[in-house]
Amino acid sequence: MALGHDRHIETVAIDNDHDILLGNAMCNWFRTLILFPVMLGVGGNATAGLIPVTWFAPTQPGNSNANFPTGTLYSNNFGVAFQTGPGSGYAVDWVSLLLNTSTVSGGPTATVKLSLRDTTNATAYSAVAGSTEYAVDTLSFQLPTTTSTNFTLALDEAQIPNIANYVMSGNTAYALILYDPSVNFGMGRQTGYALNTTNNYYTVGAGFTALDTFRNNTANYSNNANSFPTLSISFGSTQTVPVPSTLALAVAMVPGWWFARRRRQADRG
C-alpha cells in the first residue's frame, strides 16, 4: 500500500493550504506521541528487561524420568559435564530443571542440592564430577500432589545465589550436579540415543561444549544397553534488551507519505 501511495503523490499536484494544515496536524500528532510516554513515566533510556541466553540445554525436553539416587554424598547424583567457551569468565544467572513426582503424592516440600564442581577430566563421555565444590545451593520447592507428574523448576539468580556469584573460567571443564534429595522424586531425561552420541543432543552457546551425562558419578549414563539419555538440565545467563528511545520510536511511526510531501515541498522552494 505504501508504494501505491508514493506513485499517486508523484502524479498529483499538491495543494499548499492542504499541505500546511496536514503538516500542522502531523506536528501535533508527533508532539503528542513524544510527550505521551514521558507523561506515563517511560523514559527514552528505559529497558525492556532481561532475556535468557542459553549456554547448555537438551534439544528435547524429556520423555521419561529416573528416580534420584539415595544418599547424601555428592557422588550419589545426576549431572552433566561441560567445557566453557573462550571468554574470560561466565556466571550462571538461571537454571531450569524438569523433574517428576514419580511415586510421591500429596504435594510435600522437598529439597535437593545443586552443585557446581570441577571434573575428573575434560574428555567426552568420560568426565564426571570431581571432589572440588566451587558453589552449592539448596533448592526448596513443593511437589505437585499427584504421582507421575512432570514439573519444572525455573530458578533465577536470587534462588541460586552461590552458583550465580561464582565466575567460571574460560576453556575449563565443570560439572553441574543434583544430589542429596529429601524426597525420592524423578529426574527428567530423554532416552533412546545411541552410544557416544548423547553430546550431540545438547544445545550449547557462547562456545560451550557438552562433555558427558552421568548418574551416580558413573560416566556415559545409560538406562539400558541401547539408550544413553540426556538429562533435563538447562542453564545460562541473561541479557539486557534496550527499548528504542521515545524520539526514535516516534520517527519510526510517522507515515512515509508525510515525509514524501515535506521533501517535495522543499524541492519546489
Buried (B, 14 or more C-beta within 10 A) or exposed (E): EEEEEEEEEEEEEEEEEEBEEBBEEBEEBBEEBBEEBEEEEEEBEBEEEBEBEBBBBBEBBBEBBBBBBEEEEBBBBBBBBBBBBEEEEBEBBBBBBBBBBBEBBEEEEBEBBBBBBBBBBBEBBBBBBBEEBBBBBEBEBEBBEEEEBBBEBEBEBEBBEBBBEBEBEBEBBBBBBBBBBBBBBBBBBBBBBEEEEBBEBBBBEBBBBBBBBBBBBEBBBBBEEEBBBBBBBBBBBBEEEEBEBBEEBBBEEEEEBBEBBBEEBEEEE
